[in-house]
Amino acid sequence: MAAVIAVAALVFVLANRSSDGSDSGDVPTLAGSPPSEVTLDDRGTTVAVTWADPTGGTVPFMVIMGRPGQELKPAGTLVPGKTSFEMDGLNANLNYCFAVVAVYSGNKFATSPQACTSRASATPR
């Protein structure tokens, strides 16, 4: 539970971080290799996300998601060694973007590049 709270706080801090570089204290930092080979299996109302674990099963992960161009927010947390996640209840007419965060410790993480659905029927924004 502490890892979930730490990563949620990390996402919030990074989304609201000022660009003046005046941050100090226990600020979340990049650490280690990010998850790679993030792929999506788009099934309409469900999207399955898979990735390659750069840690050999030693750290937990958080999947973050959102609509293209919007802030990604936590969608699920996974135990070390788990490399897949399914998000259901989605609108089949909208596109979604996902990224995977490797949580090396409470404030050290590495985030994959985003992978987004590309639905022909998606409503443009």
C-alpha positions as CSV (number, residue, x, y, z in Angstrom):
1,M,0.0,0.0,0.0
2,A,2.9,2.4,0.8
3,A,4.2,1.9,-2.8
4,V,0.9,2.8,-4.2
5,I,0.7,6.0,-2.2
6,A,4.3,6.8,-3.1
7,V,3.8,6.3,-6.8
8,A,0.5,8.2,-6.8
9,A,2.3,11.1,-5.0
10,L,5.1,10.8,-7.6
11,V,2.7,11.2,-10.5
12,F,1.1,14.2,-8.8
13,V,4.5,15.8,-8.0
14,L,5.8,15.3,-11.6
15,A,2.6,16.6,-13.1
16,N,2.8,19.8,-11.0
17,R,6.5,20.3,-10.8
18,S,7.7,23.8,-11.6
19,S,10.3,24.3,-14.3
20,D,12.4,26.7,-12.2
21,G,14.4,23.9,-10.6
22,S,13.8,25.1,-7.1
23,D,12.4,21.7,-5.9
24,S,14.1,20.4,-2.8
25,G,13.7,17.7,-0.2
26,D,12.5,14.2,-0.8
27,V,11.6,14.7,-4.5
28,P,10.9,11.6,-6.6
29,T,13.9,10.9,-8.9
30,L,14.6,8.7,-11.9
31,A,16.4,5.4,-11.0
32,G,17.2,2.2,-12.9
33,S,16.0,1.1,-16.3
34,P,12.4,1.7,-17.4
35,P,10.1,-1.0,-18.5
36,S,10.4,-1.6,-22.3
37,E,8.5,-3.2,-25.2
38,V,5.2,-1.9,-23.9
39,T,2.5,-3.3,-26.2
40,L,-1.3,-2.9,-26.2
41,D,-3.9,-5.5,-27.2
42,D,-6.9,-3.3,-27.9
43,R,-10.2,-5.3,-27.5
44,G,-12.6,-2.3,-27.6
45,T,-13.8,-1.9,-24.0
46,T,-10.7,-3.7,-22.6
47,V,-7.0,-3.0,-23.3
48,A,-4.4,-5.5,-22.2
49,V,-1.0,-3.9,-21.5
50,T,2.2,-6.0,-21.5
51,W,5.9,-5.0,-21.1
52,A,9.4,-6.3,-20.5
53,D,10.7,-6.2,-16.9
54,P,14.2,-4.7,-16.8
55,T,14.6,-5.8,-13.2
56,G,14.2,-9.6,-13.4
57,G,11.1,-9.5,-11.1
58,T,12.6,-7.4,-8.3
59,V,10.4,-4.3,-8.3
60,P,6.7,-3.6,-8.4
61,F,5.0,-1.7,-11.2
62,M,2.3,0.8,-11.7
63,V,0.3,1.2,-14.9
64,I,-0.7,4.8,-15.6
65,M,-3.2,5.8,-18.3
66,G,-5.2,8.7,-19.7
67,R,-6.6,10.1,-22.9
68,P,-4.1,11.4,-25.5
69,G,-2.8,14.8,-24.5
70,Q,-4.0,14.5,-20.9
71,E,-2.1,13.7,-17.7
72,L,-1.7,10.0,-17.1
73,K,-3.1,8.8,-13.8
74,P,-2.6,5.5,-11.9
75,A,-4.8,2.7,-13.2
76,G,-3.3,-0.3,-11.3
77,T,-0.4,-1.6,-9.2
78,L,1.3,-4.9,-9.7
79,V,3.6,-7.1,-7.7
80,P,7.2,-7.7,-8.7
81,G,7.5,-10.1,-11.7
82,K,4.0,-9.3,-13.1
83,T,4.3,-8.0,-16.7
84,S,0.7,-7.6,-17.8
85,F,-2.4,-5.6,-16.9
86,E,-5.9,-5.4,-18.2
87,M,-8.0,-2.2,-18.1
88,D,-11.6,-2.7,-18.7
89,G,-14.7,-0.5,-18.8
90,L,-13.2,1.7,-21.5
91,N,-15.2,3.6,-24.1
92,A,-14.6,1.8,-27.4
93,N,-14.9,5.1,-29.3
94,L,-12.1,6.9,-27.6
95,N,-8.3,6.5,-27.7
96,Y,-6.2,5.9,-24.5
97,C,-2.5,6.1,-23.7
98,F,-0.7,3.9,-21.2
99,A,2.8,3.8,-19.6
100,V,4.4,1.5,-17.1
101,V,6.3,2.8,-14.0
102,A,9.0,0.6,-12.4
103,V,9.0,1.5,-8.7
104,Y,12.6,1.1,-7.4
105,S,11.8,2.5,-4.0
106,G,9.3,4.9,-2.5
107,N,10.7,7.9,-4.4
108,K,12.9,6.3,-7.1
109,F,11.2,5.2,-10.4
110,A,11.6,4.8,-14.1
111,T,8.7,5.3,-16.6
112,S,8.3,3.6,-20.0
113,P,7.4,5.6,-23.1
114,Q,3.7,5.9,-23.7
115,A,1.8,3.4,-25.9
116,C,-1.5,4.6,-27.3
117,T,-4.5,2.9,-28.9
118,S,-5.2,3.9,-32.5
119,R,-8.9,3.4,-33.0
120,A,-10.3,4.3,-36.4
121,S,-13.6,5.1,-34.9
122,A,-12.1,7.3,-32.2
123,T,-13.8,10.7,-31.7
124,P,-11.3,13.5,-32.3
125,R,-10.8,16.0,-29.5
